[in-house]
Amino acid sequence: MENKIICVVGLGYVGLPLAVEFSKFFKVIGFDINKRKIENLREGIDENGEIEKDKLISSNLFYTDNPEDIKKANFIIICVPTPVNNAKKPDLSYLKKASEIVGKNLSRNSIVVYESTVYPGCTEEICVPILERCSNLKYKVDFKVGYSPERINPGDKEHTIDKIVKVVSGCDKETTEDIAKVYGKIIKAGIYKAPDIKTAEAAKIIENIQRDLNIALMNELSIIFNKLGIDTKEVLKAAGTKWNFHRYYPGLVGGHCIPVDPYYLAYKAEEIGYYPEIILAGRRINENMPKYVANLVIKGLNEKGKVLKGSKVLIIGVTFKENVKDYRNSKVKDLIEELKEYGIEVLGCDPFLDNEIVEKVFGVKNYKFDEVNKVDAIVVVHLHDCMKNISLEELKNKISEKLVLVDIKNIFDKDKITNGKIIYYNL
């Protein structure tokens, strides 16, 4: 245990916090191919704003973009993205590239642990052959492999790494025990040893599928209740009084996990001849929600008597969720594209992002809230903590006429919107 030198490959939302935690107990090499990121980390700068400077600068944490430094480690953890392509099929390019880099610099008797979310079987079917080919070493003889799914929730200061039970698995019992001991140094919540790698891979992927399906159910209920003239928020409050009612809420499902992972299992299921109807049905509902929200905006503008073309709509909250800088797979992009189809001018408002990023990724300008005036409608996707003090009165001051407000997360009290000066929609 004491002679373990850990290398974390991929220093993003998953890898960087992991490297920092491990550096409290082990010598840690933090590797990333992004040279600028490495330079920033050496200066104590986390581009994602998740980790403070003093935690990044550690005598036991060495940042590098030189692949040969991986050779110094005997316990390597791969934390790279596993997105889907335009056809909604698994994009394993990052995973394969990371496996090649590690394979070319793999020392004998090392353990390689994958944390990236994949379909069951991917680690041993796709990654292990690459490691063998690039290292000229034999699996289970010269090196071992394990899988331990990441469970990090970006922006969550309560459920930190050490407070989340860690699932671990290895290619054999001895490797599982070794991996469990290493992770056990930083995980206070406990270690769960899965019987094999495939089980651990499957456990991870269904965590997010379950959330996706439950949110899809809430979204579908919201659409139905809206047509019935019933407030979904009040329905959920009433239903929630029963002890076994599960609390999920409607909304835009973005990010790099929940909207992606179902497609990984669906891909594997179809590969073995089974079409996963419920999983893909949930995806269809959630993928369609930006269009549904855009229709609420259009309905409100029509009720206001405003011509759609040339109308101005402000979207507050552009990142995929509150209190994070991560904009990957944010469904706000789809919402913006839907509104632009009608000739609507869209303005962004997110203090977590620079204007350059918002213009490049979302195709709109990013404004400070105080800079905005004379818009025709406002869509509140979410409010970061630094924006929680925005009131209904402040929103109304942005519009000279009747306010069209689409409140996706039911942030504002509907009971206060009874004077007819606000056309209000929620999910």
C-alpha positions in Angstrom: 0.0 0.0 0.0 2.7 2.5 1.0 4.6 2.0 -2.3 1.7 2.9 -4.4 2.3 5.8 -6.8 -1.0 6.8 -8.4 -1.5 8.4 -11.8 -4.9 10.0 -12.6 -5.4 10.3 -16.4 -7.8 13.1 -17.3 -8.1 16.0 -14.9 -11.7 17.2 -15.5 -14.7 17.2 -13.1 -14.0 13.6 -12.1 -10.2 13.2 -12.3 -9.1 16.4 -10.6 -11.0 16.0 -7.3 -9.8 12.4 -7.2 -6.2 13.3 -7.7 -6.4 16.0 -5.0 -8.0 13.5 -2.5 -5.4 10.8 -3.2 -2.5 13.3 -2.8 -3.4 13.4 0.9 -2.2 9.9 1.3 -0.1 9.0 -1.8 2.3 10.4 -4.3 0.0 11.4 -7.2 0.8 12.2 -10.9 -2.0 14.1 -12.5 -1.8 13.7 -16.3 -3.8 15.5 -19.0 -3.1 16.1 -22.7 -4.3 19.7 -22.3 -1.1 21.7 -21.9 -2.9 24.9 -20.9 -4.9 23.0 -18.2 -1.7 21.6 -16.7 -0.1 25.1 -16.7 -3.1 26.5 -14.9 -3.2 23.7 -12.3 0.5 24.2 -11.5 -0.5 27.8 -10.7 -3.4 26.6 -8.6 -6.1 27.4 -11.0 -9.0 25.1 -11.6 -10.8 26.2 -14.8 -14.0 24.6 -13.6 -14.0 26.5 -10.3 -14.6 23.4 -8.2 -11.4 23.2 -6.1 -9.6 25.9 -4.2 -6.0 27.0 -4.9 -4.5 25.7 -1.7 -5.9 22.2 -2.3 -4.5 22.2 -5.8 -0.9 23.0 -4.8 0.3 20.0 -2.9 3.7 18.6 -2.5 2.4 15.1 -3.3 0.6 16.2 -6.5 2.6 16.5 -9.7 0.8 17.8 -12.8 2.1 16.8 -16.3 1.2 16.6 -19.9 4.2 14.3 -20.6 2.9 10.7 -21.1 6.2 9.2 -20.1 5.6 10.3 -16.5 2.9 7.6 -16.4 5.7 5.1 -16.2 6.5 6.2 -12.7 3.1 5.0 -11.5 1.9 1.5 -10.5 -1.8 2.4 -9.9 -3.4 4.2 -12.9 -6.9 5.6 -12.9 -8.5 6.7 -16.2 -11.1 9.4 -16.0 -12.0 10.6 -19.5 -15.3 11.5 -21.1 -17.5 8.9 -22.8 -20.0 11.0 -24.9 -22.2 9.9 -27.7 -21.9 10.9 -31.4 -24.5 12.6 -33.5 -26.2 9.3 -34.1 -26.5 8.7 -30.4 -24.0 5.9 -30.5 -21.1 5.5 -27.9 -18.1 7.7 -28.8 -15.2 5.7 -27.3 -12.5 7.8 -28.9 -11.3 9.5 -25.7 -11.3 6.1 -23.9 -9.4 4.4 -26.6 -6.8 7.2 -26.8 -6.3 7.2 -23.1 -5.9 3.4 -23.2 -3.2 3.8 -25.9 -1.3 6.4 -24.0 -1.4 4.4 -20.8 -0.5 1.2 -22.7 2.6 2.7 -24.2 3.7 3.8 -20.8 2.5 0.9 -18.7 4.9 -0.5 -16.1 4.9 -4.2 -15.3 2.8 -5.3 -12.3 0.6 -2.1 -12.5 -3.2 -1.9 -11.9 -5.2 0.1 -14.4 -8.6 1.3 -13.1 -11.3 2.8 -15.3 -13.8 5.3 -13.9 -15.4 6.4 -17.2 -19.0 5.3 -17.7 -19.3 2.6 -20.3 -21.7 -0.3 -21.3 -21.2 -3.7 -19.6 -18.2 -5.5 -21.1 -16.5 -2.4 -22.5 -13.5 -2.4 -20.2 -12.4 -5.9 -21.0 -13.7 -6.1 -24.6 -12.4 -2.7 -25.8 -9.8 -1.3 -23.4 -7.8 -4.3 -22.3 -6.8 -5.4 -25.8 -5.5 -1.8 -26.4 -3.5 -2.0 -23.2 -2.0 -5.3 -24.2 -1.2 -4.3 -27.8 0.4 -1.0 -26.8 2.4 -2.3 -23.8 3.4 -5.7 -25.1 2.3 -7.0 -21.7 -0.1 -9.8 -20.9 -3.4 -9.1 -19.1 -3.8 -10.8 -15.7 -0.1 -11.8 -15.9 1.9 -8.6 -16.3 -0.8 -6.1 -15.3 -4.3 -6.1 -13.8 -7.4 -4.1 -14.6 -10.3 -2.9 -12.5 -13.4 -0.7 -12.8 -14.7 1.8 -10.2 -17.5 4.0 -11.5 -17.3 7.7 -10.7 -20.1 9.1 -8.7 -19.1 12.8 -8.5 -21.9 15.3 -8.7 -20.4 18.6 -10.0 -21.3 21.7 -7.9 -22.4 19.5 -5.0 -20.5 20.6 -1.8 -22.4 18.1 0.4 -22.0 14.8 -1.4 -18.2 15.0 -1.9 -16.0 12.1 -2.9 -15.3 10.9 0.6 -19.0 10.8 1.5 -20.2 8.6 -1.4 -19.9 4.9 -1.2 -17.4 3.7 -3.8 -18.1 0.6 -5.9 -14.9 -1.2 -6.9 -14.2 -4.3 -9.0 -11.2 -6.1 -10.4 -10.3 -8.7 -12.9 -9.7 -11.2 -10.0 -10.3 -11.3 -6.2 -6.8 -10.2 -5.3 -7.1 -7.1 -7.6 -10.5 -6.2 -6.2 -9.1 -6.3 -2.7 -6.1 -4.2 -3.7 -8.3 -1.6 -5.4 -10.6 -1.5 -2.4 -7.7 -0.8 0.0 -6.4 2.1 -2.2 -9.8 3.8 -2.5 -10.5 3.0 1.1 -7.9 5.5 2.1 -10.0 8.4 0.8 -13.6 7.1 1.0 -15.2 7.5 4.5 -18.6 6.3 3.4 -17.4 2.8 2.7 -16.4 0.5 -0.2 -18.7 -1.9 -2.0 -16.9 -4.8 -3.8 -18.8 -5.8 -7.0 -18.3 -9.5 -8.0 -16.9 -8.6 -11.4 -16.1 -5.7 -13.7 -19.3 -6.1 -15.8 -21.5 -5.8 -12.7 -19.8 -2.6 -11.7 -20.1 -1.2 -15.2 -23.8 -2.1 -15.3 -24.4 -0.7 -11.8 -23.1 2.7 -12.8 -25.0 3.0 -16.0 -28.4 2.1 -14.5 -27.9 4.8 -11.8 -28.3 7.5 -14.5 -30.9 5.6 -16.5 -33.1 5.4 -13.4 -32.8 9.2 -12.9 -33.4 9.8 -16.6 -36.6 7.7 -16.6 -38.0 9.2 -13.5 -37.4 12.8 -14.8 -39.0 11.7 -18.1 -42.0 10.6 -16.2 -42.3 13.9 -14.4 -41.8 15.8 -17.7 -44.6 13.8 -19.3 -46.9 14.3 -16.3 -46.1 18.1 -16.5 -47.2 18.2 -20.1 -50.4 16.4 -19.3 -51.2 18.5 -16.2 -50.5 21.7 -18.1 -53.2 20.7 -20.7 -55.6 19.9 -17.8 -54.9 23.2 -16.1 -53.4 21.6 -13.1 -50.2 22.9 -11.3 -47.6 20.1 -11.4 -45.8 21.6 -8.4 -48.9 21.3 -6.3 -49.6 17.7 -7.5 -46.1 16.6 -6.5 -46.4 18.3 -3.1 -49.7 16.4 -2.5 -48.3 13.1 -3.7 -45.1 13.6 -1.7 -47.0 13.3 1.5 -47.0 9.5 1.1 -43.9 7.8 2.6 -42.9 5.8 -0.4 -43.4 8.5 -3.1 -40.1 9.2 -4.9 -39.4 12.9 -5.3 -38.3 13.8 -8.9 -39.1 17.0 -10.7 -39.6 18.0 -14.4 -36.9 20.0 -16.2 -34.3 20.1 -18.9 -32.0 17.1 -18.7 -28.5 18.1 -19.7 -24.9 17.4 -18.8 -22.5 14.6 -19.6 -24.1 11.7 -17.7 -27.9 11.4 -17.5 -28.6 12.3 -21.2 -25.8 10.1 -22.4 -25.6 6.9 -20.4 -28.9 5.4 -21.5 -27.7 5.3 -25.1 -24.7 3.2 -24.0 -26.8 0.5 -22.5 -29.3 0.8 -25.4 -26.4 0.3 -27.8 -25.2 -2.9 -26.0 -28.8 -4.2 -25.8 -29.4 -3.8 -29.5 -26.0 -5.4 -30.2 -27.3 -8.6 -28.5 -30.6 -8.4 -30.2 -32.9 -6.6 -27.7 -34.6 -3.3 -28.3 -34.9 -1.4 -25.0 -38.3 0.3 -25.3 -38.7 2.0 -21.9 -35.1 3.4 -21.8 -35.4 5.0 -25.2 -38.9 6.2 -24.6 -37.6 8.2 -21.6 -34.9 9.6 -23.7 -37.3 10.7 -26.4 -39.4 12.6 -23.8 -36.5 14.4 -22.3 -34.9 15.2 -25.7 -38.2 16.8 -26.7 -38.4 19.1 -23.6 -36.5 22.1 -25.1 -39.1 22.2 -27.9 -41.9 22.0 -25.4 -40.4 24.9 -23.4 -40.0 26.9 -26.6 -43.7 26.3 -27.3 -44.6 27.7 -23.9 -42.6 30.9 -24.8 -44.3 31.2 -28.1 -47.7 30.6 -26.5 -47.0 33.4 -24.0 -45.8 35.8 -26.7 -49.0 35.1 -28.7 -51.1 35.8 -25.6 -49.3 39.0 -25.1 -50.1 39.9 -28.7 -46.4 40.1 -29.6 -45.2 39.3 -33.1 -42.7 36.4 -32.8 -40.2 37.6 -35.4 -38.0 40.2 -33.7 -39.2 39.4 -30.2 -36.5 39.4 -27.5 -36.3 36.5 -25.1 -33.9 36.4 -22.2 -32.7 33.0 -20.9 -31.3 33.0 -17.4 -29.1 30.0 -16.6 -27.1 28.6 -19.5 -24.9 25.9 -17.9 -26.4 22.4 -17.7 -27.2 22.9 -14.0 -26.9 25.4 -11.3 -23.7 26.3 -9.6 -21.4 24.7 -12.2 -19.4 26.1 -15.1 -20.0 23.0 -17.1 -22.0 23.7 -20.3 -21.5 20.4 -22.0 -24.7 19.0 -23.5 -26.7 21.8 -21.9 -30.3 21.6 -23.3 -30.4 25.4 -23.4 -28.6 25.2 -26.7 -31.5 23.2 -28.1 -34.0 25.7 -26.6 -32.2 28.6 -28.2 -32.2 26.9 -31.6 -35.9 26.2 -31.4 -36.6 29.9 -30.6 -34.4 31.1 -33.4 -36.5 29.1 -35.8 -39.2 31.6 -35.3 -37.0 34.6 -35.8 -36.8 35.3 -32.1 -33.8 37.2 -30.8 -32.3 35.3 -27.8 -30.1 36.8 -25.0 -28.2 34.7 -22.5 -27.6 35.5 -18.9 -25.1 33.4 -16.9 -22.5 34.8 -14.7 -20.6 31.5 -14.6 -19.7 31.8 -18.3 -17.7 34.3 -20.4 -19.4 35.9 -23.4 -16.8 34.4 -25.7 -17.9 30.8 -24.7 -21.6 31.6 -24.8 -21.3 33.1 -28.3 -19.2 30.2 -29.6 -21.2 27.4 -28.1 -24.8 28.8 -27.9 -24.7 31.4 -30.7 -26.0 34.2 -28.5 -24.5 37.0 -26.4 -24.1 36.7 -22.7 -25.3 39.6 -20.6 -25.0 40.5 -17.0 -28.5 40.7 -15.4 -28.2 44.4 -14.8 -27.4 45.1 -18.4 -30.7 43.6 -19.7 -33.7 45.7 -20.5 -36.7 45.8 -22.8 -37.1 42.1 -23.4 -40.4 40.4 -24.3 -40.1 37.2 -22.3 -37.8 35.6 -19.8 -37.1 31.9 -19.4 -35.6 31.0 -16.0 -33.8 27.7 -16.6 -32.0 27.8 -13.2 -30.5 30.3 -10.8 -27.0 30.0 -9.5 -26.6 30.8 -5.8 -25.2 34.2 -6.7 -28.5 35.0 -8.5 -30.9 33.7 -5.9 -31.9 37.2 -4.8 -33.4 38.1 -8.2 -37.1 38.9 -7.5 -40.3 38.9 -9.6 -40.2 42.7 -9.4 -36.8 42.8 -10.9 -37.9 40.5 -13.7 -40.9 42.7 -14.4 -38.6 45.8 -14.6 -36.9 44.2 -17.6 -40.1 44.5 -19.6 -42.2 47.6 -20.4 -45.3 45.6 -21.1 -46.8 42.5 -19.6 -44.2 39.9 -18.6 -44.0 36.5 -20.1 -42.2 34.3 -17.6 -41.4 30.6 -18.1 -40.2 29.3 -14.8 -38.7 25.8 -15.5 -37.8 24.9 -12.0 -40.7 26.6 -10.2 -38.4 29.0 -8.5 -41.0 31.8 -8.1 -44.1 31.6 -6.0 -47.1 31.3 -8.3 -49.4 32.6 -5.5 -47.8 36.0 -5.9 -48.6 36.1 -9.6 -52.3 36.9 -9.4 -52.5 40.5 -10.6 -52.6 39.7 -14.3 -49.4 41.5 -15.1 -47.5 38.3 -15.6 -48.2 35.6 -18.1 -46.7 32.7 -16.2 -45.8 29.1 -17.2 -44.0 26.5 -15.2 -43.3 22.7 -15.6 
